[in-house]
């Protein structure tokens, strides 16, 4: 510890990614663990990349296929497989995000895409009301919108979101942070419909139905 012009100088020690600041004769300091932020980011990246590290996404469960066929549905396609973030199950946000860069295949017609693109974040977003088959096979409706999520850097990330009754869907099906879900699309008389499936990871990297 050094004294400069009658004042105590703070020593900074760097050791194994930690910075310790000592002040005063008792040498008590506070530990600033910069590795915690890095570990948190690594955890988020790992769980969100989970769908890309599995051998292949699991197929739609038979009970969902039967349900869709009974409704006269066809053109079944996987839209997204994702882990749920805290914001996806937060009642204060009431939405499920579907980032463009995670969508596995086109599920909207050109007309539907044009309709959603004609909305603007600065005014009321345009939305489509679609049928949703939930994990426990009950049937309801949900709203599909397109959002532009602004970043601190000034750039924006494009995504679709499910809103409206999403809080009810999350509560009714006990959706939790870090769970993996799939969203499937299908058509009934050319009208867009969706199905939500809960998945559980196995030790070999595959997923099974909840």
N, C-alpha and C positions, 0 to 999 in steps of 0.2 A: 504494500500500500504506500503510495507516495503522497506528500503534502506539497501543494503548489500554491504560493501566495496565501498561505494560511487556510486554504480550503482542502478538504479531502478529495483526492482524485479517485475516480471509479475505475477499477481494474476490470477488464473484460477478458474472460478466458474462453477459448473455443476448444471443445473436446468431443469428438465423436458425434458431431451434428448438433451439440447442445451449446448454448451460450449462457454462462453464469456471470451475474453481476454481483460484485461484493462492494459493500459500502459501510464504513464505520469500523471501529476496532473489533467488533464482535464477529466480523467476517461472515455475517449472515447475508444471504443473497437469494434471489429468486431464479428459478430455473425456467428458461424459455425453450421449450421442446419443439423445434421446428419440424421434427420428423412426424409429429402427430398429423399435421396438415397433409404431408406427403402420403402417409398411410391411409388417411381418409379418402384422398383422391384415387389411390390405387384400389381401394375397396370398391368405390363407385364404378371405376372402369371395369373391374373384374366382373361384378354382377351384371353390368349392362351389356358386356360383350358375351355373356353366357350363351345367348342363342347362337352366336357364331362359332363357338368352340364345340358344340355338340355335333355328332356325326351327321345328323339331319333332323329337322324339326319333326316331331311326331305327327302322325296323321290325325284327322278329326275323329274323335271317338264314335263308335258305331251307334250309340244311343242318340248322338246329335244328328248323325246322318239319317237315322230313322225318323227323327222328329222333323227334319227338314223335308224329307220325302213325303211325309204325311201332310205337310202344308203345301205340297206342290212345288217345292223349291228345286233349283238346279244351279249349275255354274258355280259350284263351291270352290272357294279359293282362300288361301291363307294370306291375310293382310299383314299381320305383325305378330311376332313373339317377343315379349319383353318382360323384364323384371319391373315390379312396381316400385316407384319412388314414394317417399313420404308425401310429396305433393299430389300424387295420383290418388291417394286415399285420404287426403285432408278435406274435412267437411267445409273448411273455409274457402277452398278453391273449386270444389265441385266439378272436376273434369278429369278425363283420362287423355293423356297426350299420345299422339301417333306421329312421331317425327318422320319427315319425308325420307331421311336417310336410312330409316329402319323398315320402311315398307318393302315387302318382298315381291309384290307384283301389283300391277294396276288393278284397282277394283272399282273405279268409277268410269262411267261413260264420258265421252268428250262433252256432252251436254251438261252432265252433272258437274264436271270439273269447271266448265265455264261459269256455271251458276255460282259455285262457291268462290271462284276467283273474282267475281264481280262485287263481292263484299269489301269492306274497308274497316280496318281496326279503329279508324277515327269516328266511324258512325256505327250504327247497328249492324252486326255481322249477319250475313245471310246464313241460313241453316236449313238442313234437310231433316225431316222427321222420318226415322227408319225403325223398323221392327228389330228388337233385340231378343235373342234367346239367351238366357242367363245360365250360369254354370249348373244350377239345379233344375234347368229346363223350363222354368217359368218364362212366360213371354210378356214383353212390355214394349215400350217405345223409348227412343233416345234421340237426342239432337246431334247432328254432325255438322261441324263448322270448320272453316279454315282460319288459322291464326298466324300472325307474324309476331314472333317473340323477340323483342328488342334486347340486345346485349349491351353491356357497359361500354364495349368498344365502339358502339354505334351501328354495328351490323345487325342483321336479323336472321332468325332461324324460322323456316316455314314448317308448319305442322298442321295436322288435322286434330281436332279434339272432340271427345264425346262429352256433352254437357246436358243440362236440363235435369234429368232424373238420375244423374250419375251417383250422387250421394246415396240415394235409395238403393241402387244396384250394389254399391260397395258394401253398404250395411247389411243388406239382405243376404249377400253371399259371403260375408265375413272376409272380405279382401283385406290383406295386410301388406305392409311394406316388405319388400324383398321377395314376395311371392312371384312366381312366373305365370303369366297368362298368355293366351293366344286369342287373337281376334280374327274371325273368319267372315267372309262375305258370301252371300248367295243371292239368288234372284227368284222372286215369285211374280210371274207375269211381267217380267222385265223390271220390276221394282226392287231397288236395293234393300237387302236385309242383312243383319249381322248376327253372329253367334260368339259368345264369350266363353272360353274354356280355361279352367284353372289347371295348372300343371305342377307336379312335384318332382324335384331333381333326385335322381338315384346316384349312387356312388360311381357308377361307370360312365356318367355324363349324359345318359339318356333321361328322358322325362316320361313320367307316367301320369295318368289322369288322377286328379284329387278324388 
